[in-house]
Amino acid sequence: MKMKNKAKTVIIGGGIIGLSIAYNLAKLGAEDIVVLEKNYLGSGSTFRCGSGIRQQFGDEANIKMMKRSVELWSRMEEDLGMDVDFRQGGYLFLLYDEDEVRDFKKNVELQNRFGVPSRIITPEEAKEIVPLLNTEGLLSAAWNHTDGKANPFKTVFAYANAAKRLGVDIYEYTEAQNIKVENGSIKEVITNRGKIETRRVINAANGWAKILNKMVGVDIPIEPYKHQGVKTEPIKDGEIKPMVVSFKHDGIYLTQEAEQGGIIGGYGLKYGPTFDITPTYEFLRGVSYRFSQVIPALKYANVIRIWGGYYAETPDGNAAIGRIKEIDEYYIAAGFSGHGFMLAPAVGEMVAEDIIYGKTSKPLWFYDPYRFQRGELRGKAIQMG
Ligand SMILES: Cc1cc2nc3c(=O)[nH]c(=O)nc-3n(C[C@H](O)[C@H](O)[C@H](O)COP(=O)(O)OP(=O)(O)OC[C@H]3O[C@@H](n4cnc5c(N)ncnc54)[C@H](O)[C@@H]3O)c2cc1C
C-alpha cells in the first residue's frame, strides 16, 4: 500500500495503546490519522502479554481507569464488531502473612468505595474457586469476580479493523526514524518508506518510547526491562478460571486461556534495562518450580513455549501519558509496565478526549509525564511479574 505523505495525526506504535488511541480519536470524529508500526501489529509487548485484566489496584486513579476499561472490555464485541474472548473469571490474590492481609484489606476498601466488588475471602472459599489450589500456609485471599482476561491477538485485530473502518491508515513495517521539529512545532516524520508531513505526533512506542523522545529532545524516564511468559499444553477445560497471583512466590501470576486451555503466566524475574528479549532457562526453571508450589497438579503439565517481552517501566510503575509542553502537539502514552493491555480501552478513550475536548472524564492527570521532573512520584502501582 502506498504511504500518504501528509496526515493530521501520526501515531507511532501499532500495539494495543496506539491502536486504541487511533480508534478512539477516529470515533470522536478526528480525520486523517496514520498509525506507523515498524514491525507487524502487536509485535512489541502486546502479543507477549499475560492477557490479565484487573481493577484490583491500590490507588484511586488506576481503580477508576480500570473500572472504565472493564466497562469497555465488556462491550468490546459490540463496539469493535469482534469477539476478543473477554472472560470475567476474576483475579485471586493469595495472601500468606499479616502484612499482606492488612495491605490488601486497605486496597479492597478503596476499590469498594469506587464500586469494584472485591472482597477478602477465606482459604476454603479460595479453594472452591480454584479446586487445584494448594492452600498450605494461606491466610486469606483478595478476590474480585469482575476482573478477567482477553485474547491479545484478537484484541489487536479488533481495534485495527475498527480503526480502519473509521478511516485510519495503518502502515506496518514502517519505522519512524526521525521527527523533524522547528521552533517548537512538528514538521514531519521521516520513515524508512518516505516522509509524512504532520503537526501532531503521538508516541505510543512503549519500550522504544525513549528513542522517539530523544529525536525531539525530550527526556522521560521509561526503560525497557525483559520479562518472560510461559504457556503449557492444554489442561482440562475450566480448571483455573481466574488469574491466580502470589507475591509470596515472587510475583507469580497464572491463568487458563479461555480458548486453547493452556496455562499462561509468569513471575517477577526481570533483566535490564535491555532491548534483548531472548528467553532464559533461568525463567523456565523458576516459573515451573513456583507454579507447581501453588498449583501442584501443574507439575505434570508440559511447557510448550516461553517468550520474552518488555515491561516499559517508569520509576513508579505508572505510565507517562499526556501532552509534552515544549513541543506543540507532541503527546506521549507509554511506560505501561505490566498493565498496559488491561488499561488500553480507557487510555485510548481518555487520550482522545484530551486531544479533542481538552479535558477527560477519568483521571488522566495521574499519569502526568512531568511528575518525574518535579520529583512527585505516585505510589508504586500493584504489579506482578
Ligand atoms: C511477559 C509479559 C506479561 C504481561 N502481562 C500483562 C497482563 O497480564 N496484563 C496487562 O495489562 N499487561 C501485561 N503486560 C504488559 C503489556 O504487554 C504492555 O503494557 C502493553 O502491551 C503495552 O502496549 P503498547 O501498545 O504500549 O506497547 P507495544 O505493544 O510494545 O507497542 C509498541 C509498538 O511500537 C512499535 N515501535 C517502536 N518504535 C517504533 C518506531 N520508531 N516506528 C514505528 N513503530 C515503532 C513497536 O514495534 C511496537 O509494536 C505484559 C507484558 C509482558 C512482557
The ligand as a Tripos MOL2 file, in Angstrom:
@<TRIPOS>MOLECULE
LIG
   53    58     1     0     0
SMALL
NO_CHARGES

@<TRIPOS>ATOM
      1 C1          5.5180  -11.2970   29.8690 C.3       1 LIG1
      2 C2          4.5510  -10.1300   29.8970 C.ar      1 LIG1
      3 C3          3.3090  -10.2770   30.5320 C.ar      1 LIG1
      4 C4          2.4020   -9.2160   30.5730 C.ar      1 LIG1
      5 N1          1.1780   -9.4160   31.1420 N.ar      1 LIG1
      6 C5          0.2510   -8.4220   31.1080 C.ar      1 LIG1
      7 C6         -1.0620   -8.6460   31.6020 C.ar      1 LIG1
      8 O1         -1.4120   -9.7330   32.0470 O.2       1 LIG1
      9 N2         -1.9420   -7.6110   31.5550 N.ar      1 LIG1
     10 C7         -1.5970   -6.3900   31.0490 C.ar      1 LIG1
     11 O2         -2.4290   -5.4870   31.0690 O.2       1 LIG1
     12 N3         -0.3600   -6.1600   30.5680 N.ar      1 LIG1
     13 C8          0.5680   -7.1370   30.5800 C.ar      1 LIG1
     14 N4          1.8170   -6.9150   30.0860 N.ar      1 LIG1
     15 C9          2.1700   -5.5530   29.6390 C.3       1 LIG1
     16 C10         1.5810   -5.2500   28.2770 C.3       1 LIG1
     17 O3          2.0280   -6.2140   27.3490 O.3       1 LIG1
     18 C11         2.0040   -3.8610   27.8250 C.3       1 LIG1
     19 O4          1.8430   -2.9210   28.8510 O.3       1 LIG1
     20 C12         1.1760   -3.3930   26.6290 C.3       1 LIG1
     21 O5          1.1850   -4.3820   25.6240 O.3       1 LIG1
     22 C13         1.7290   -2.0980   26.1130 C.3       1 LIG1
     23 O6          1.1240   -1.8150   24.8740 O.3       1 LIG1
     24 P1          1.7650   -0.7180   23.9420 P.3       1 LIG1
     25 O7          0.8970   -0.5870   22.7610 O.co2     1 LIG1
     26 O8          2.0850    0.4900   24.7370 O.co2     1 LIG1
     27 O9          3.1910   -1.3270   23.5580 O.3       1 LIG1
     28 P2          3.6690   -2.3520   22.4380 P.3       1 LIG1
     29 O10         2.7380   -3.4710   22.2590 O.co2     1 LIG1
     30 O11         5.0900   -2.6690   22.7690 O.co2     1 LIG1
     31 O12         3.6070   -1.4820   21.1350 O.3       1 LIG1
     32 C14         4.5750   -0.5150   20.7990 C.3       1 LIG1
     33 C15         4.8490   -0.6830   19.3180 C.3       1 LIG1
     34 O13         5.6520    0.3870   18.8590 O.3       1 LIG1
     35 C16         6.3960   -0.0850   17.7700 C.3       1 LIG1
     36 N5          7.5000    0.8580   17.5270 N.ar      1 LIG1
     37 C17         8.5270    1.1400   18.3690 C.ar      1 LIG1
     38 N6          9.3340    2.0750   17.8170 N.ar      1 LIG1
     39 C18         8.7940    2.3770   16.6030 C.ar      1 LIG1
     40 C19         9.1800    3.2530   15.5530 C.ar      1 LIG1
     41 N7         10.2820    4.0230   15.6350 N.pl3     1 LIG1
     42 N8          8.4030    3.3130   14.4330 N.ar      1 LIG1
     43 C20         7.2770    2.5520   14.3280 C.ar      1 LIG1
     44 N9          6.8840    1.6830   15.3060 N.ar      1 LIG1
     45 C21         7.6230    1.6100   16.4270 C.ar      1 LIG1
     46 C22         6.8620   -1.4420   18.2530 C.3       1 LIG1
     47 O14         7.2620   -2.2900   17.1940 O.3       1 LIG1
     48 C23         5.6260   -1.9510   19.0000 C.3       1 LIG1
     49 O15         4.8260   -2.8080   18.2020 O.3       1 LIG1
     50 C24         2.7510   -7.9570   29.9970 C.ar      1 LIG1
     51 C25         3.9750   -7.8170   29.3690 C.ar      1 LIG1
     52 C26         4.8700   -8.8760   29.2930 C.ar      1 LIG1
     53 C27         6.1750   -8.7020   28.5850 C.3       1 LIG1
@<TRIPOS>BOND
     1     1     2 1
     2     2     3 ar
     3     2    52 ar
     4     3     4 ar
     5     4     5 ar
     6     4    50 ar
     7     5     6 ar
     8     6     7 ar
     9     6    13 1
    10     7     8 2
    11     7     9 ar
    12     9    10 ar
    13    10    11 2
    14    10    12 ar
    15    12    13 ar
    16    13    14 ar
    17    14    15 1
    18    14    50 ar
    19    15    16 1
    20    16    17 1
    21    16    18 1
    22    18    19 1
    23    18    20 1
    24    20    21 1
    25    20    22 1
    26    22    23 1
    27    23    24 1
    28    24    25 2
    29    24    26 1
    30    24    27 1
    31    27    28 1
    32    28    29 2
    33    28    30 1
    34    28    31 1
    35    31    32 1
    36    32    33 1
    37    33    34 1
    38    33    48 1
    39    34    35 1
    40    35    36 1
    41    35    46 1
    42    36    37 ar
    43    36    45 ar
    44    37    38 ar
    45    38    39 ar
    46    39    40 ar
    47    39    45 ar
    48    40    41 1
    49    40    42 ar
    50    42    43 ar
    51    43    44 ar
    52    44    45 ar
    53    46    47 1
    54    46    48 1
    55    48    49 1
    56    50    51 ar
    57    51    52 ar
    58    52    53 1
@<TRIPOS>SUBSTRUCTURE
     1 LIG1         1 GROUP 0 **** ****
